[in-house]
Structure formats: C-alpha cells, structure tokens
Amino acid sequence: MTSERPFLQLTSITISCPAPRELAGFYARLLGAEVTASEPALPSEPESAGWAQIAAGDLSVNFEYEQHWTAPVWPAVAGEQTATQHLDIHVHDLSAATEWAVACGASLAPVQPQDDVRVLFDPAGHPFCLFT
C-alpha cells in the first residue's frame, strides 16, 4: 500500500431515474444550469430513457435511465425504498427558492424537520433540500 494518497477528484454525481432527459431539464431550470449532454434512448428502451448531464458549478450531475425505478419514500419507512442520497442546495431566500422549485415542477414534502430547510421532491420522487 502506498503511503501517499494518489490524485482523486470528485467530478460528478449520477442520479438514476425513469426519464433522464426530463429530469435534467428540471434541474437545469431549477438551478439556472445548462444541459451539457443528452443522449436518446437505446432502441430496446422506452422513449423516456436515455442519458443527460447538467453543469452545476464545478460538479456535473448526470442522469441515467433505470429500468426498474422505484421512487424513494422520505422520511424512510421500514421495508420501503429509501433515498440513499439527496442534493443539498444553498439558497438566500428560502421562501422564494421554494416557490421557484415548485414552479419548476418540484413538490413540497409533507414533513419539514427544520425551520431553515425545505425538503422537496423532484419530478422523479428524489428528495432534495433547500437550505439557508
């Protein structure tokens, strides 16, 4: 084993979903980002499949098709599909950002555990947080 850490740099995160190009469009609108790559569905896949990417600052967010997609349940419930990760998005005005997210197609989660955080669901059902 080497004693020095080799170069490792996080460049992107990939989110599985049933409609990647649609979800990339949602996050591009939400964040004021650009869809930097988009690929159509393979011949054996439904039209909603494919792959897409947005640029979000120094990080790219990739969206890939998941044939057996099940939206997570949040907050977690034993025996149900859980969210294994979520996006945290810093905002200056929580109320305005929440309204914007809903206008873009998000839905507000019924459980809001903190005053300075809003939990929402994207169109595929992934939870994400807006925070001040």
N, C-alpha and C positions, 0 to 999 in steps of 0.2 A: 504494500500500500504506500502511496506517495504521501509525503509529509506536507506538501504544498497543495492547496486547492487549485485545481485547474480552472480555466475560464468557463464560467457558466452564467448565462444571461437570460432571464425570462423575457420573451418577446411577444407572447400571445397566450390567450386562453381560448379554448374551443368549447362551444356550447352545443349540445345535442338537442335536436328539436324536430318536429314533423314537417316544418316548412322553412328551411334555412334562408332563402332569399327574402321571404316576407318578414322574418324576424330581424334580419339585418337591416331592412328598410325601417322597421320600427325603431331600433336602436340608433340608426343614423339620424332619423328625425328627432328623437328624444335628445340626443347629445350634440346635435348640430355637426355630426361627423359625415364622412364620405364613405360610400360603399366603394372599396378599392378593388374588389374582385368578386365575380359572380359566375358560377357555372351552372348550366342546366342539369336537369335530372338525367340519369343514365336511362337507356332505352327500357330497361326492366323495372324502373322505378316510377312512382306516380309523378304527375306534373309538378306537384308541390315540393318534390325532393330537390336535390342539388347541393350546392355549397356556396357560401358567400363570406365576405370579410369586410369589416369596417376598421378604419384607423381611429383610435381613441387616444390621442396624445402619443406617448412613447410605446403604447401597448396596442397590439392588434387583437380584435375579437373576431374569432372565426365561428361560423355557424354551420354545423354539419347535420345531414339527414340521419334520423334514427327511425328505422322501420317500425320498431316496437315501442314507440314513445308512450310513456305514461306520465302525465303531469304530476309533479310532487305535491304532497299535502303539507301545508305550513299553517300553524305550527305542526311539528311532527306528531303523528299518531302511530302507535304500535301496530305493526303489520301492514302499514300503508307505504307507498312510495315516498321516500323522504328527499328533500333537497340536500345534495351533498356539498353544494357551494352556492354562493349568491354574489351578486355585484353590489358594492357599496359606492354610491355616487354622492360626492360632496356638492352641496348647494348653498347659496347665500340666503335665499328666501324659501323656506320650507313650504309655505302655503302656495306660492306662485309655482314652484317646481312641481308640487303635487298636482296642481290643476293642469299644468303643461303635460305631465306624464299621462294623466287620464285623457286629455285631448288627443294625445298621440296614440292611444289605444290600450294603455295600462288600466288595471283595475285595483282599487284600494283593498288591501287585506282587511278582513273584519277584526283582526286582533292587531292592536297597536301597542307594543310593550313599553315604548319610551316617548316622552314628550318632544324630544329633539330629533326623532327618527320617524320616517313614514315607510311602512312596508307596503309594497305594491306587487302585483303580478304582471308580467309581460304577457303578450297575446298567446304564448305557448304554455303559460302557467308557472314559469320560473319566478320565484320571489326575488325582488331586488329592493335595496334600501336607499332612500334619500336621507341625507343627514346634514346638520349644520355644524 
